[in-house]
């Protein structure tokens, strides 16, 4: 999605039922580390891994990552939080064949943000926002955030050498980050 298209989409979301704060707009279009922004806003945040597993990708995920269905992926769901207050829920898929063993070790066995892992191993990469949207909350998300509000969502990919290294979906309730 081009920068122009992202801005257009954000403006469409903002002109509808929801009025987005400047901070929400920044969080939705930011193409760097979300953890860095949250650290500045809240003090150092923590990551809690909710799900961590290797799996065979669905046809949709294989296509999204441009891999074969026989290529295993790391599926990870984390919650970024500060003092047990949930901030952002994130889902990621990483093709195992595209990461080194030490990267995989940190990704799968530690509660580390992806941005910090990329930095730790000096991985030169770029992020491309693919979609921004507002989604209805699910029972799971309502319990997690203690909120029934709809969710602001962004989907993006991290590329290394023009290959998708990681696909990520980040979500938070629309009444978060309103200041």
N, C-alpha and C positions, 0 to 999 in steps of 0.2 A: 504494500500500500504506500503510495507516495505521501510525502509530508502534506501536500495540498489536500489529498483525499482524507488524511487523518484529521486535519483541521476542519474540513467540511463535515465529517462524521461527528466530531465533537460538537460543532455548532448545531447540528441537527438534534443531537441528544439534549443539548442545553436549551434549545428552543421548544422542546416538547414539554412533557409533564414535569420534568426535573430541571431545576436550575442548578448548574454545577458551579462550585467555587473555583477560584483561580488555582488553588492547590490541587483540587480534584483533576482539573484539566491538565496540569503539569504532570501529575502521577500517571494519567492515562496516556500521554504522548511521549513521556520521557524514554529515551532509548539507551539509557545507561543502567547502572545498578540501582534497583529499587531499595535494596538494603541501605545503601549510602544515604539516600534521601530520608528514609525512615530513621536512621541513626541521627541525622541532623535534627529532625523534627522532635524526636522522642528521647534522645540519648541512646546508647547502644541497645539494640534490640536483640532478641534471641530467636532461634529457629527450633521448632519442634517437629520432628518427622512423624507424620501420622501413618503413612504407608510407604514402604520401600520394598520393591520386588522386581525381579527380572521376569519378562514375559515375552511371548511371541506377539508381534503387533497385529492389530486388527487391520483389515484392508484400508480403512480410513487413515489410521496412524502410519501405516507403511507408505501410503501415498503422500501424506503430509510431510514425512521425513525423507522421501525419495529413497526408500530402502526396499529390499525384498521381504516378503512375508516370513522368510526363514531367518532373517537377521533379528536376533534378540535385542530388546530395548530395556533400559532401566525406567521403570515407572515409579515416580516419587511424588508424594503429596506432603506438603509442609505447611505449617502455620507460622507466620512471622508474628511475634508478639512482644509486648513490653510489660513486665510484671504481671504475666498471665492474662493481660488484656489482648485479645486477638486483634491484629491489625490487617493482615492480608493472608488469604488462603491461596496457595500456589500449587499447580499441577505441572509436572514436567515429564517429557519423554526424551530419552537420550539413546541413540543407537550405540550399542556397546563397541561395535567395531571402529567407531570414530574417536574413542577416547583411550588414553594410555592407562595402564594398570594403576598408577598412583592417583590419577584423577578419579578413576572408578572407585578406588578405596575410600577417598574422602567423600565422594558423592553418596556412597552406599552405606558407609559405616559411621559417619559423623553428622552431627546437626550443624552443617556449614552451609551458608548461602552460596548459590552457584557463582555469583559475582566474585566472592572471596576465593573460591576454588580456582576460577579462571585467573585471577590476579596471582595467586600463590604459585601457579605453574607457568606464569607469563604467557598465557594463551592469547595470541592476537586474534581478536574476533570483532564482529560487528553485530548489532541487534537491529532487526527490522520489525516494526509493528505491523501486524497483519490484520488485526481487527480490534475495534473498540465497540462496546455495546452495553446495554442495560438488560439484565436477565431477571426473571422472577426468582425469588429465593426458593430454595428447597427446604424440606424439613431438616435435613442434615446441616445446611448452612444457617438456618434460623437458630438451631441449637448451638452451633459453634460460635456464632457471633452474638447470641442472645438478642436477636433482632429479626423481625419479619420483613424488613425493608428489601426492596429490590436491590440487585447487585450491579455495581459498576465492574466491568470486565475488560481486560485487554489480553490479547493473544499476540505473541511475538516469537520470533526465532532468533537464535544466536548462530551466526555463521562463522566458520573457520575455513579458509581456502575455498570459498564459494560453495561449501557443503553445509547442510544444516547439522549443527553439532547438538543443539538442544531446542526443543519446542516447549514454550511455557504459556500457561494461562494463569493470570493473577486476578483475584476477585476480592472485593470488599463492599460492604453495604453503602448505599448512596448517601446515607446521612453521616458517614465517616469523613473526616478531613474537610469539614465545612468552613473552618476558620480561615 
